[in-house]
């Protein structure tokens, strides 16, 4: 996944993803960024884990599952 400016004269953020689940991944990350933008009491913490990590070993927060990693995003 790559972040890019939405357009040159805007402050927005555009996302680019590759792979078979790219639409789902962009939707999840967009939702998390929207929630963080509205609720952000502090800076987000992003933690990466190997894909086989069991749910009970993940940090609290939103989870994004990828082929080789699991990301936990909390704030």
C-alpha positions as CSV (number, residue, x, y, z in Angstrom):
1,X,0.0,0.0,0.0
2,X,1.2,3.5,-0.8
3,X,-0.1,6.9,0.3
4,X,0.0,9.8,-2.1
5,X,-1.6,13.3,-2.1
6,X,-5.2,13.1,-3.3
7,X,-4.4,16.0,-5.7
8,X,-1.9,18.7,-5.9
9,X,-4.0,21.5,-4.5
10,X,-5.7,19.6,-1.7
11,X,-4.6,18.4,1.8
12,X,-6.2,15.0,1.3
13,X,-4.6,11.6,1.2
14,X,-4.9,9.1,-1.6
15,X,-4.2,5.4,-1.2
16,X,-2.9,2.9,-3.8
17,X,-2.9,-0.8,-3.1
18,X,-2.0,-3.8,-5.2
19,X,-3.1,-7.4,-5.1
20,X,-6.4,-9.4,-5.2
21,X,-7.8,-7.8,-2.0
22,X,-6.7,-4.3,-2.7
23,X,-10.3,-2.8,-2.6
24,X,-10.9,-4.4,0.8
25,X,-7.6,-3.2,2.2
26,X,-8.1,0.3,1.0
27,X,-11.6,0.3,2.5
28,X,-10.3,-0.9,5.9
29,X,-7.4,1.6,6.0
30,X,-9.7,4.5,4.8
31,X,-12.2,3.6,7.5
32,X,-9.4,3.5,10.2
33,X,-8.0,6.9,9.0
34,X,-11.5,8.5,9.0
35,X,-12.1,7.2,12.6
36,X,-8.7,8.3,13.7
37,X,-9.2,11.7,12.2
38,X,-12.4,12.2,14.2
39,X,-11.5,10.5,17.5
40,X,-7.7,10.9,17.8
41,X,-7.1,11.5,21.5
42,X,-3.4,10.6,20.8
43,X,-1.1,9.4,18.1
44,X,-1.9,6.0,16.5
45,X,0.2,3.0,17.3
46,X,0.8,0.5,14.4
47,X,2.1,-2.9,15.4
48,X,3.0,-5.6,12.9
49,X,2.9,-9.3,13.5
50,X,3.5,-12.5,11.4
51,X,0.4,-13.6,9.7
52,X,0.1,-16.8,11.8
53,X,-0.1,-14.8,15.1
54,X,-3.2,-15.9,17.0
55,X,-5.9,-13.3,17.9
56,X,-5.2,-13.5,21.6
57,X,-1.6,-12.5,21.0
58,X,-2.4,-9.3,19.2
59,X,-2.5,-5.9,20.8
60,X,-5.8,-4.2,21.3
61,X,-7.1,-2.1,18.4
62,X,-8.3,-2.5,14.8
63,X,-6.8,-5.4,12.9
64,X,-5.8,-5.5,9.2
65,X,-4.9,-9.0,8.0
66,X,-2.5,-9.3,5.1
67,X,-1.0,-12.4,3.4
68,X,2.2,-12.3,5.4
69,X,1.5,-9.9,8.2
70,X,-1.3,-8.8,10.6
71,X,-1.4,-5.1,11.6
72,X,-2.9,-3.8,14.8
73,X,-3.8,-0.1,14.7
74,X,-4.7,1.6,18.0
75,X,-5.0,5.1,19.5
